[in-house]
Amino acid sequence: MPRIDLLSLTSHLELALSCAPSSTIAALRDSDALKRRLAAVDLAEFLAERLGANLTTVRRAEEMPLPLGVGTAAM
């Protein structure tokens, strides 16, 4: 996996956040862990596209399990 320097990653992340729909930003702060995860996936897909990575599409709910210990409580 190629590495990216911190400054470049910061710039790409800043752009992803500034271009994200307000619903995605709101979902990042939602108390539902699944909504937060899906919003993070949306941003990650945008970043991966922008950085030129080839991603396979996954069925989100079935193939993106939550980390152990993460329920629907706010983090």
N, CA, C and O atoms as a CHARMM CRD file, in Angstrom:
* protein
*
  300
    1    1 MET  N      0.84800  -1.17500   0.00000 PROA 1      0.00000
    2    1 MET  CA     0.00000   0.00000   0.00000 PROA 1      0.00000
    3    1 MET  C      0.89800   1.24400   0.00000 PROA 1      0.00000
    4    1 MET  O      1.77600   1.38000   0.85300 PROA 1      0.00000
    5    2 PRO  N      0.67800   2.13500  -0.94400 PROA 2      0.00000
    6    2 PRO  CA     1.49400   3.35500  -0.96400 PROA 2      0.00000
    7    2 PRO  C      1.19300   4.24900   0.23700 PROA 2      0.00000
    8    2 PRO  O      0.07500   4.26300   0.75200 PROA 2      0.00000
    9    3 ARG  N      2.17900   4.97100   0.65900 PROA 3      0.00000
   10    3 ARG  CA     2.00900   5.87800   1.79800 PROA 3      0.00000
   11    3 ARG  C      1.77300   7.29500   1.28700 PROA 3      0.00000
   12    3 ARG  O      2.17400   7.65700   0.18100 PROA 3      0.00000
   13    4 ILE  N      1.11800   8.07400   2.11800 PROA 4      0.00000
   14    4 ILE  CA     0.86500   9.47200   1.78200 PROA 4      0.00000
   15    4 ILE  C      1.34700  10.31400   2.95600 PROA 4      0.00000
   16    4 ILE  O      1.16100   9.95000   4.11700 PROA 4      0.00000
   17    5 ASP  N      1.95900  11.42900   2.64000 PROA 5      0.00000
   18    5 ASP  CA     2.47200  12.27100   3.71800 PROA 5      0.00000
   19    5 ASP  C      1.32100  12.97000   4.43900 PROA 5      0.00000
   20    5 ASP  O      0.23500  13.14400   3.88500 PROA 5      0.00000
   21    6 LEU  N      1.57600  13.36100   5.66600 PROA 6      0.00000
   22    6 LEU  CA     0.54400  13.93300   6.52900 PROA 6      0.00000
   23    6 LEU  C     -0.07300  15.20000   5.93600 PROA 6      0.00000
   24    6 LEU  O     -1.28700  15.38600   6.02200 PROA 6      0.00000
   25    7 LEU  N      0.72800  16.06000   5.34400 PROA 7      0.00000
   26    7 LEU  CA     0.20500  17.30000   4.77400 PROA 7      0.00000
   27    7 LEU  C     -0.77100  17.01500   3.63000 PROA 7      0.00000
   28    7 LEU  O     -1.83100  17.63700   3.54800 PROA 7      0.00000
   29    8 SER  N     -0.41500  16.07900   2.75100 PROA 8      0.00000
   30    8 SER  CA    -1.31200  15.72800   1.64200 PROA 8      0.00000
   31    8 SER  C     -2.59600  15.10200   2.15400 PROA 8      0.00000
   32    8 SER  O     -3.68500  15.43700   1.68800 PROA 8      0.00000
   33    9 LEU  N     -2.47100  14.19200   3.11100 PROA 9      0.00000
   34    9 LEU  CA    -3.66200  13.55200   3.66400 PROA 9      0.00000
   35    9 LEU  C     -4.56300  14.57600   4.33100 PROA 9      0.00000
   36    9 LEU  O     -5.78600  14.51600   4.19800 PROA 9      0.00000
   37   10 THR  N     -3.96400  15.51400   5.04700 PROA 10     0.00000
   38   10 THR  CA    -4.73700  16.56700   5.70400 PROA 10     0.00000
   39   10 THR  C     -5.50200  17.39400   4.67900 PROA 10     0.00000
   40   10 THR  O     -6.67400  17.70800   4.88300 PROA 10     0.00000
   41   11 SER  N     -4.85200  17.74200   3.59100 PROA 11     0.00000
   42   11 SER  CA    -5.51300  18.52500   2.53700 PROA 11     0.00000
   43   11 SER  C     -6.68100  17.76500   1.92700 PROA 11     0.00000
   44   11 SER  O     -7.75500  18.33000   1.72300 PROA 11     0.00000
   45   12 HSD  N     -6.47100  16.47900   1.63500 PROA 12     0.00000
   46   12 HSD  CA    -7.53900  15.67200   1.05300 PROA 12     0.00000
   47   12 HSD  C     -8.69200  15.48600   2.03600 PROA 12     0.00000
   48   12 HSD  O     -9.85700  15.53800   1.64100 PROA 12     0.00000
   49   13 LEU  N     -8.38000  15.27400   3.30100 PROA 13     0.00000
   50   13 LEU  CA    -9.42200  15.11000   4.31100 PROA 13     0.00000
   51   13 LEU  C    -10.21100  16.39900   4.49000 PROA 13     0.00000
   52   13 LEU  O    -11.43600  16.37400   4.61300 PROA 13     0.00000
   53   14 GLU  N     -9.50700  17.51900   4.50500 PROA 14     0.00000
   54   14 GLU  CA   -10.17900  18.81700   4.62400 PROA 14     0.00000
   55   14 GLU  C    -11.14100  19.02600   3.45500 PROA 14     0.00000
   56   14 GLU  O    -12.26100  19.49700   3.64900 PROA 14     0.00000
   57   15 LEU  N    -10.71000  18.68100   2.25800 PROA 15     0.00000
   58   15 LEU  CA   -11.57100  18.81800   1.08800 PROA 15     0.00000
   59   15 LEU  C    -12.77800  17.88400   1.18700 PROA 15     0.00000
   60   15 LEU  O    -13.90400  18.28500   0.89000 PROA 15     0.00000
   61   16 ALA  N    -12.54200  16.64500   1.60500 PROA 16     0.00000
   62   16 ALA  CA   -13.65000  15.69000   1.73500 PROA 16     0.00000
   63   16 ALA  C    -14.69000  16.20500   2.71600 PROA 16     0.00000
   64   16 ALA  O    -15.89100  16.10900   2.46200 PROA 16     0.00000
   65   17 LEU  N    -14.23300  16.75100   3.83300 PROA 17     0.00000
   66   17 LEU  CA   -15.17000  17.26900   4.83100 PROA 17     0.00000
   67   17 LEU  C    -15.88700  18.52100   4.33900 PROA 17     0.00000
   68   17 LEU  O    -17.07300  18.70500   4.61300 PROA 17     0.00000
   69   18 SER  N    -15.17800  19.37800   3.61600 PROA 18     0.00000
   70   18 SER  CA   -15.81100  20.61500   3.15200 PROA 18     0.00000
   71   18 SER  C    -16.79300  20.36500   2.01000 PROA 18     0.00000
   72   18 SER  O    -17.73100  21.14100   1.82400 PROA 18     0.00000
   73   19 CYS  N    -16.59000  19.29500   1.24600 PROA 19     0.00000
   74   19 CYS  CA   -17.48800  18.96600   0.13000 PROA 19     0.00000
   75   19 CYS  C    -18.62200  18.03100   0.53900 PROA 19     0.00000
   76   19 CYS  O    -19.57900  17.84500  -0.21200 PROA 19     0.00000
   77   20 ALA  N    -18.51500  17.45300   1.71200 PROA 20     0.00000
   78   20 ALA  CA   -19.52100  16.47600   2.14900 PROA 20     0.00000
   79   20 ALA  C    -20.86800  17.15300   2.36900 PROA 20     0.00000
   80   20 ALA  O    -20.93200  18.28500   2.84800 PROA 20     0.00000
   81   21 PRO  N    -21.93100  16.45900   2.01900 PROA 21     0.00000
   82   21 PRO  CA   -23.26200  17.00900   2.29100 PROA 21     0.00000
   83   21 PRO  C    -23.46000  17.19200   3.79400 PROA 21     0.00000
   84   21 PRO  O    -22.86400  16.47600   4.60000 PROA 21     0.00000
   85   22 SER  N    -24.28800  18.14000   4.15600 PROA 22     0.00000
   86   22 SER  CA   -24.52700  18.38900   5.58200 PROA 22     0.00000
   87   22 SER  C    -25.10400  17.15800   6.27100 PROA 22     0.00000
   88   22 SER  O    -24.89500  16.96500   7.46900 PROA 22     0.00000
   89   23 SER  N    -25.82300  16.32800   5.52800 PROA 23     0.00000
   90   23 SER  CA   -26.36700  15.10100   6.12400 PROA 23     0.00000
   91   23 SER  C    -25.25500  14.12900   6.52200 PROA 23     0.00000
   92   23 SER  O    -25.38300  13.42100   7.52000 PROA 23     0.00000
   93   24 THR  N    -24.16800  14.08900   5.75100 PROA 24     0.00000
   94   24 THR  CA   -23.03200  13.22900   6.09700 PROA 24     0.00000
   95   24 THR  C    -22.34200  13.74500   7.34700 PROA 24     0.00000
   96   24 THR  O    -21.98500  12.96500   8.23000 PROA 24     0.00000
   97   25 ILE  N    -22.15300  15.05200   7.42600 PROA 25     0.00000
   98   25 ILE  CA   -21.52100  15.64400   8.60900 PROA 25     0.00000
   99   25 ILE  C    -22.38200  15.39000   9.84100 PROA 25     0.00000
  100   25 ILE  O    -21.86300  15.04700  10.90300 PROA 25     0.00000
  101   26 ALA  N    -23.69200  15.55600   9.70400 PROA 26     0.00000
  102   26 ALA  CA   -24.59600  15.29200  10.83100 PROA 26     0.00000
  103   26 ALA  C    -24.53500  13.82300  11.23500 PROA 26     0.00000
  104   26 ALA  O    -24.57100  13.50300  12.42300 PROA 26     0.00000
  105   27 ALA  N    -24.44300  12.93400  10.25600 PROA 27     0.00000
  106   27 ALA  CA   -24.38700  11.50100  10.55600 PROA 27     0.00000
  107   27 ALA  C    -23.11300  11.12700  11.30200 PROA 27     0.00000
  108   27 ALA  O    -23.11600  10.17700  12.08500 PROA 27     0.00000
  109   28 LEU  N    -22.02600  11.85500  11.07200 PROA 28     0.00000
  110   28 LEU  CA   -20.78400  11.59100  11.80600 PROA 28     0.00000
  111   28 LEU  C    -20.94000  11.83900  13.30000 PROA 28     0.00000
  112   28 LEU  O    -20.19100  11.28900  14.10800 PROA 28     0.00000
  113   29 ARG  N    -21.91400  12.66800  13.66700 PROA 29     0.00000
  114   29 ARG  CA   -22.14300  13.00700  15.07300 PROA 29     0.00000
  115   29 ARG  C    -23.36900  12.30500  15.64600 PROA 29     0.00000
  116   29 ARG  O    -23.73800  12.54300  16.79600 PROA 29     0.00000
  117   30 ASP  N    -23.99900  11.45000  14.85800 PROA 30     0.00000
  118   30 ASP  CA   -25.22800  10.77600  15.28000 PROA 30     0.00000
  119   30 ASP  C    -24.95300   9.80600  16.42900 PROA 30     0.00000
  120   30 ASP  O    -23.84400   9.28700  16.55900 PROA 30     0.00000
  121   31 SER  N    -25.95900   9.56600  17.25100 PROA 31     0.00000
  122   31 SER  CA   -25.79400   8.61600  18.35600 PROA 31     0.00000
  123   31 SER  C    -25.83800   7.16700  17.87200 PROA 31     0.00000
  124   31 SER  O    -25.41900   6.26500  18.59600 PROA 31     0.00000
  125   32 ASP  N    -26.33500   6.93400  16.66900 PROA 32     0.00000
  126   32 ASP  CA   -26.40700   5.59000  16.10400 PROA 32     0.00000
  127   32 ASP  C    -25.05800   5.22800  15.47200 PROA 32     0.00000
  128   32 ASP  O    -24.59600   5.89800  14.54900 PROA 32     0.00000
  129   33 ALA  N    -24.44100   4.17300  15.97800 PROA 33     0.00000
  130   33 ALA  CA   -23.11400   3.77100  15.50600 PROA 33     0.00000
  131   33 ALA  C    -23.11900   3.38500  14.02800 PROA 33     0.00000
  132   33 ALA  O    -22.14500   3.64800  13.32200 PROA 33     0.00000
  133   34 LEU  N    -24.18800   2.77300  13.55800 PROA 34     0.00000
  134   34 LEU  CA   -24.24500   2.38900  12.15000 PROA 34     0.00000
  135   34 LEU  C    -24.28500   3.61900  11.25200 PROA 34     0.00000
  136   34 LEU  O    -23.62000   3.64600  10.21700 PROA 34     0.00000
  137   35 LYS  N    -25.04900   4.63000  11.62900 PROA 35     0.00000
  138   35 LYS  CA   -25.08900   5.87200  10.84100 PROA 35     0.00000
  139   35 LYS  C    -23.71300   6.53000  10.80800 PROA 35     0.00000
  140   35 LYS  O    -23.28500   7.02400   9.76500 PROA 35     0.00000
  141   36 ARG  N    -23.01700   6.53800  11.95200 PROA 36     0.00000
  142   36 ARG  CA   -21.65800   7.10700  11.98400 PROA 36     0.00000
  143   36 ARG  C    -20.73500   6.32400  11.06300 PROA 36     0.00000
  144   36 ARG  O    -19.94800   6.91200  10.32000 PROA 36     0.00000
  145   37 ARG  N    -20.82900   4.99900  11.11100 PROA 37     0.00000
  146   37 ARG  CA   -19.96600   4.15700  10.28600 PROA 37     0.00000
  147   37 ARG  C    -20.22300   4.39800   8.80100 PROA 37     0.00000
  148   37 ARG  O    -19.28100   4.51300   8.01700 PROA 37     0.00000
  149   38 LEU  N    -21.48700   4.47300   8.41400 PROA 38     0.00000
  150   38 LEU  CA   -21.81800   4.69200   7.00200 PROA 38     0.00000
  151   38 LEU  C    -21.35500   6.06100   6.52100 PROA 38     0.00000
  152   38 LEU  O    -20.92700   6.20000   5.37600 PROA 38     0.00000
  153   39 ALA  N    -21.43400   7.06600   7.37400 PROA 39     0.00000
  154   39 ALA  CA   -20.93300   8.39600   7.01000 PROA 39     0.00000
  155   39 ALA  C    -19.42000   8.35200   6.83200 PROA 39     0.00000
  156   39 ALA  O    -18.88200   8.96500   5.91000 PROA 39     0.00000
  157   40 ALA  N    -18.73600   7.63100   7.71000 PROA 40     0.00000
  158   40 ALA  CA   -17.28200   7.49300   7.58900 PROA 40     0.00000
  159   40 ALA  C    -16.92000   6.74600   6.30800 PROA 40     0.00000
  160   40 ALA  O    -15.93400   7.08200   5.65200 PROA 40     0.00000
  161   41 VAL  N    -17.70600   5.74100   5.95100 PROA 41     0.00000
  162   41 VAL  CA   -17.47300   5.00600   4.70400 PROA 41     0.00000
  163   41 VAL  C    -17.63200   5.93900   3.50500 PROA 41     0.00000
  164   41 VAL  O    -16.83600   5.88100   2.56700 PROA 41     0.00000
  165   42 ASP  N    -18.64300   6.78900   3.52700 PROA 42     0.00000
  166   42 ASP  CA   -18.83400   7.75200   2.43700 PROA 42     0.00000
  167   42 ASP  C    -17.60000   8.63800   2.27100 PROA 42     0.00000
  168   42 ASP  O    -17.12200   8.84800   1.15600 PROA 42     0.00000
  169   43 LEU  N    -17.09400   9.15200   3.38300 PROA 43     0.00000
  170   43 LEU  CA   -15.90500  10.00600   3.31000 PROA 43     0.00000
  171   43 LEU  C    -14.68400   9.21100   2.86000 PROA 43     0.00000
  172   43 LEU  O    -13.87200   9.70800   2.08000 PROA 43     0.00000
  173   44 ALA  N    -14.55100   7.98400   3.34500 PROA 44     0.00000
  174   44 ALA  CA   -13.41300   7.14900   2.95900 PROA 44     0.00000
  175   44 ALA  C    -13.44600   6.83500   1.46500 PROA 44     0.00000
  176   44 ALA  O    -12.40500   6.83300   0.80800 PROA 44     0.00000
  177   45 GLU  N    -14.63100   6.57100   0.92700 PROA 45     0.00000
  178   45 GLU  CA   -14.75100   6.31100  -0.50700 PROA 45     0.00000
  179   45 GLU  C    -14.35300   7.54400  -1.31700 PROA 45     0.00000
  180   45 GLU  O    -13.67200   7.42800  -2.33600 PROA 45     0.00000
  181   46 PHE  N    -14.77700   8.71300  -0.86500 PROA 46     0.00000
  182   46 PHE  CA   -14.40400   9.95200  -1.54600 PROA 46     0.00000
  183   46 PHE  C    -12.88200  10.12400  -1.52100 PROA 46     0.00000
  184   46 PHE  O    -12.26800  10.45000  -2.53700 PROA 46     0.00000
  185   47 LEU  N    -12.28600   9.90100  -0.35400 PROA 47     0.00000
  186   47 LEU  CA   -10.83400  10.03900  -0.23200 PROA 47     0.00000
  187   47 LEU  C    -10.10100   9.02500  -1.10000 PROA 47     0.00000
  188   47 LEU  O     -9.12100   9.36800  -1.76200 PROA 47     0.00000
  189   48 ALA  N    -10.56500   7.79400  -1.10200 PROA 48     0.00000
  190   48 ALA  CA    -9.91100   6.75700  -1.90000 PROA 48     0.00000
  191   48 ALA  C     -9.97900   7.09500  -3.38400 PROA 48     0.00000
  192   48 ALA  O     -8.99700   6.91900  -4.10500 PROA 48     0.00000
  193   49 GLU  N    -11.12200   7.57700  -3.84400 PROA 49     0.00000
  194   49 GLU  CA   -11.24700   8.00100  -5.24100 PROA 49     0.00000
  195   49 GLU  C    -10.28200   9.12900  -5.54000 PROA 49     0.00000
  196   49 GLU  O     -9.57900   9.11900  -6.55100 PROA 49     0.00000
  197   50 ARG  N    -10.25900  10.09200  -4.65400 PROA 50     0.00000
  198   50 ARG  CA    -9.41100  11.25900  -4.84400 PROA 50     0.00000
  199   50 ARG  C     -7.93200  10.88900  -4.84600 PROA 50     0.00000
  200   50 ARG  O     -7.13500  11.48500  -5.57200 PROA 50     0.00000
  201   51 LEU  N     -7.57500   9.90900  -4.03400 PROA 51     0.00000
  202   51 LEU  CA    -6.18300   9.48800  -3.94200 PROA 51     0.00000
  203   51 LEU  C     -5.82700   8.43300  -4.98800 PROA 51     0.00000
  204   51 LEU  O     -4.68200   7.98900  -5.06500 PROA 51     0.00000
  205   52 GLY  N     -6.81200   8.03700  -5.79200 PROA 52     0.00000
  206   52 GLY  CA    -6.53100   7.11900  -6.88300 PROA 52     0.00000
  207   52 GLY  C     -6.53400   5.65200  -6.50800 PROA 52     0.00000
  208   52 GLY  O     -5.99800   4.83400  -7.25600 PROA 52     0.00000
  209   53 ALA  N     -7.11300   5.29400  -5.39100 PROA 53     0.00000
  210   53 ALA  CA    -7.15300   3.88400  -4.99000 PROA 53     0.00000
  211   53 ALA  C     -8.29200   3.17800  -5.70300 PROA 53     0.00000
  212   53 ALA  O     -9.32200   3.78400  -5.99800 PROA 53     0.00000
  213   54 ASN  N     -8.10500   1.91100  -5.97500 PROA 54     0.00000
  214   54 ASN  CA    -9.17200   1.09000  -6.55100 PROA 54     0.00000
  215   54 ASN  C     -9.83700   0.33000  -5.42200 PROA 54     0.00000
  216   54 ASN  O     -9.20900  -0.49600  -4.75900 PROA 54     0.00000
  217   55 LEU  N    -11.11300   0.61500  -5.20800 PROA 55     0.00000
  218   55 LEU  CA   -11.85300  -0.05700  -4.14800 PROA 55     0.00000
  219   55 LEU  C    -12.91400  -0.94700  -4.74800 PROA 55     0.00000
  220   55 LEU  O    -13.49500  -0.63200  -5.78700 PROA 55     0.00000
  221   56 THR  N    -13.16000  -2.05200  -4.09100 PROA 56     0.00000
  222   56 THR  CA   -14.30600  -2.86300  -4.48000 PROA 56     0.00000
  223   56 THR  C    -15.49600  -2.35500  -3.69100 PROA 56     0.00000
  224   56 THR  O    -15.36300  -1.95700  -2.53400 PROA 56     0.00000
  225   57 THR  N    -16.64000  -2.37100  -4.31000 PROA 57     0.00000
  226   57 THR  CA   -17.85200  -1.91400  -3.64300 PROA 57     0.00000
  227   57 THR  C    -18.33400  -3.01000  -2.70900 PROA 57     0.00000
  228   57 THR  O    -18.34900  -4.18600  -3.07300 PROA 57     0.00000
  229   58 VAL  N    -18.72300  -2.62600  -1.52000 PROA 58     0.00000
  230   58 VAL  CA   -19.24600  -3.59200  -0.55400 PROA 58     0.00000
  231   58 VAL  C    -20.68700  -3.25200  -0.24900 PROA 58     0.00000
  232   58 VAL  O    -21.10900  -2.10000  -0.35600 PROA 58     0.00000
  233   59 ARG  N    -21.42500  -4.26100   0.13000 PROA 59     0.00000
  234   59 ARG  CA   -22.77400  -4.00800   0.62100 PROA 59     0.00000
  235   59 ARG  C    -22.59900  -3.56900   2.05400 PROA 59     0.00000
  236   59 ARG  O    -22.24000  -4.37100   2.91600 PROA 59     0.00000
  237   60 ARG  N    -22.84300  -2.33700   2.30800 PROA 60     0.00000
  238   60 ARG  CA   -22.46300  -1.70800   3.56000 PROA 60     0.00000
  239   60 ARG  C    -22.95600  -2.40300   4.81200 PROA 60     0.00000
  240   60 ARG  O    -22.14400  -2.78400   5.65500 PROA 60     0.00000
  241   61 ALA  N    -24.23500  -2.58000   4.95900 PROA 61     0.00000
  242   61 ALA  CA   -24.77000  -3.09900   6.21700 PROA 61     0.00000
  243   61 ALA  C    -24.27700  -4.51500   6.50200 PROA 61     0.00000
  244   61 ALA  O    -23.99300  -4.85000   7.65200 PROA 61     0.00000
  245   62 GLU  N    -24.17400  -5.34400   5.47200 PROA 62     0.00000
  246   62 GLU  CA   -23.79500  -6.73200   5.67900 PROA 62     0.00000
  247   62 GLU  C    -22.28100  -6.91900   5.79500 PROA 62     0.00000
  248   62 GLU  O    -21.82400  -7.76600   6.56300 PROA 62     0.00000
  249   63 GLU  N    -21.51500  -6.15700   5.05700 PROA 63     0.00000
  250   63 GLU  CA   -20.08300  -6.41200   4.97200 PROA 63     0.00000
  251   63 GLU  C    -19.22500  -5.39600   5.71400 PROA 63     0.00000
  252   63 GLU  O    -17.99800  -5.48700   5.67300 PROA 63     0.00000
  253   64 MET  N    -19.83300  -4.44200   6.38400 PROA 64     0.00000
  254   64 MET  CA   -19.08000  -3.45700   7.15500 PROA 64     0.00000
  255   64 MET  C    -19.50400  -3.56000   8.62000 PROA 64     0.00000
  256   64 MET  O    -20.18200  -2.66800   9.13000 PROA 64     0.00000
  257   65 PRO  N    -19.11300  -4.63600   9.29900 PROA 65     0.00000
  258   65 PRO  CA   -19.54600  -4.78800  10.68600 PROA 65     0.00000
  259   65 PRO  C    -18.94300  -3.71000  11.57200 PROA 65     0.00000
  260   65 PRO  O    -17.88000  -3.16100  11.28300 PROA 65     0.00000
  261   66 LEU  N    -19.64000  -3.42500  12.64400 PROA 66     0.00000
  262   66 LEU  CA   -19.14100  -2.45800  13.61500 PROA 66     0.00000
  263   66 LEU  C    -18.01300  -3.09200  14.40600 PROA 66     0.00000
  264   66 LEU  O    -17.99200  -4.31200  14.56700 PROA 66     0.00000
  265   67 PRO  N    -17.07400  -2.29800  14.90300 PROA 67     0.00000
  266   67 PRO  CA   -16.00800  -2.83800  15.74100 PROA 67     0.00000
  267   67 PRO  C    -16.60200  -3.47300  17.00000 PROA 67     0.00000
  268   67 PRO  O    -17.69200  -3.10500  17.43800 PROA 67     0.00000
  269   68 LEU  N    -15.88300  -4.41800  17.56600 PROA 68     0.00000
  270   68 LEU  CA   -16.34200  -5.05800  18.79300 PROA 68     0.00000
  271   68 LEU  C    -16.59000  -4.02700  19.87600 PROA 68     0.00000
  272   68 LEU  O    -15.80700  -3.09300  20.05100 PROA 68     0.00000
  273   69 GLY  N    -17.66200  -4.19800  20.58800 PROA 69     0.00000
  274   69 GLY  CA   -17.97300  -3.30200  21.69600 PROA 69     0.00000
  275   69 GLY  C    -18.69800  -2.03700  21.29400 PROA 69     0.00000
  276   69 GLY  O    -19.04700  -1.22700  22.15300 PROA 69     0.00000
  277   70 VAL  N    -18.93200  -1.85000  19.99800 PROA 70     0.00000
  278   70 VAL  CA   -19.61700  -0.63800  19.55300 PROA 70     0.00000
  279   70 VAL  C    -21.07600  -0.97500  19.31800 PROA 70     0.00000
  280   70 VAL  O    -21.40800  -1.79500  18.46100 PROA 70     0.00000
  281   71 GLY  N    -21.93900  -0.34000  20.08000 PROA 71     0.00000
  282   71 GLY  CA   -23.37300  -0.52700  19.90100 PROA 71     0.00000
  283   71 GLY  C    -23.95600   0.72600  19.30200 PROA 71     0.00000
  284   71 GLY  O    -23.34100   1.35800  18.44300 PROA 71     0.00000
  285   72 THR  N    -25.13400   1.08700  19.74600 PROA 72     0.00000
  286   72 THR  CA   -25.75400   2.29700  19.22000 PROA 72     0.00000
  287   72 THR  C    -25.57500   3.48300  20.14600 PROA 72     0.00000
  288   72 THR  O    -26.11200   4.55600  19.87200 PROA 72     0.00000
  289   73 ALA  N    -24.84100   3.32300  21.22800 PROA 73     0.00000
  290   73 ALA  CA   -24.60600   4.43900  22.14800 PROA 73     0.00000
  291   73 ALA  C    -23.60800   5.40700  21.53400 PROA 73     0.00000
  292   73 ALA  O    -22.74700   5.01100  20.74900 PROA 73     0.00000
  293   74 ALA  N    -23.72600   6.66000  21.89100 PROA 74     0.00000
  294   74 ALA  CA   -22.79900   7.68400  21.38200 PROA 74     0.00000
  295   74 ALA  C    -21.40200   7.38600  21.87300 PROA 74     0.00000
  296   74 ALA  O    -21.20000   6.91200  22.99100 PROA 74     0.00000
  297   75 MET  N    -20.44000   7.67400  21.01200 PROA 75     0.00000
  298   75 MET  CA   -19.03800   7.44900  21.37300 PROA 75     0.00000
  299   75 MET  C    -18.51100   8.61500  22.14500 PROA 75     0.00000
  300   75 MET  O    -17.34500   8.61700  22.54200 PROA 75     0.00000
